[in-house]
Amino acid sequence: HRYKFTGNHIDLMNAVKSLFILYIHQCIINADLINRKHEIELIENKINFIKYAEDHLAAFSDFNNKFLQLEWKNIKTGEPPFSYTFDSCVKFIGEAGMGKTTQMRKMYLHLLEQVAAGEVRLLPVWIKLSDLSEIETLSLKDKILEALDKYSQYYSLLLKNNTIALFLDGYNEVLTKDLQDAIKRTLSKAIDELHKNYPDLLIVMTDRTTKSTPPCLTKNVQIYTFTGMTPDEMSSYFALKATPEQKAKLDAYLSSADSAWLKTITIIPEKLNSLIELLNKED
């Protein structure tokens, strides 16, 4: 027997096509869900986040003992203090010796501590950008792969699943005499592409100014700068960096009339280091 179709054959064919497309679409969705589940299981089975964090913390076991927590403010809101949250990109700006690298290192170590405690699943990666000094060897990706070490084979998978946190130190220090502009453009493009392809990737940077920020981060970064040191913070800094005898002399100087000029400038750690060095030379 022949099947007898009633109605408009074109409408019937369109209905069949729509049903077929619906099934194909659902298959694609299911395939994506399966692949996503597989990727998550692969990361969970192959990446030991806690061991990674513990190994990196061991390299900086005494760092916290040499650090003074200072106040940094958000240049957009003017609100201090800087808090260690990891839900947006961050940039520390300011002059040399202000403590940008130290502040970012503190954030890096704090994140490692959270990972080691099993509270966060991220692989914090520290990149010293000044190492990228030759155009022929310039590759941010290569530096990340080197830092990831045995997990480098999962580079794309880790980025896709937002399980890498990039700490890029010294964006302003990427230079060579003849190739500085080319190197910075190449690096800026590499950072831009990472942020474009993986918009939830955590990127933390240090730089001298906001003007050289890679374009993609201009509107998507919380920018902080140092507010300057109070007398109490200066005294606490001397306790970390100077001998008790030197600290007593420095504290006395800070409270004397001769130190009035200090109130007219922004005091940063590097300037206090210079005072300590001068005192050492006198001794």
Secondary structure, DSSP 8 states (H G I E B T S, - for coil): ------S-HHHHHHHHHHHHHHHHHHHHHHHHHHHHHHHHHHHHHH--HHHHHHHHHHTTTTGGGG-----EEETTT---------SSEEEEE-STTSSHHHHHHHHHHHHHHHHHTTS---EEEEEEGGG---GGG--HHHHHHHHHGGGGGGHHHHHHTT-EEEEEE-GGG---TTTHHHHHHHHHHHHHHHHHH-TT-EEEEEES-STTS-GGGSSSEEEEEE----HHHHHHHHHHHS-HHHHHHHHHHHTSGGGGGGGGS---HHHHHHHHHHHHHH-
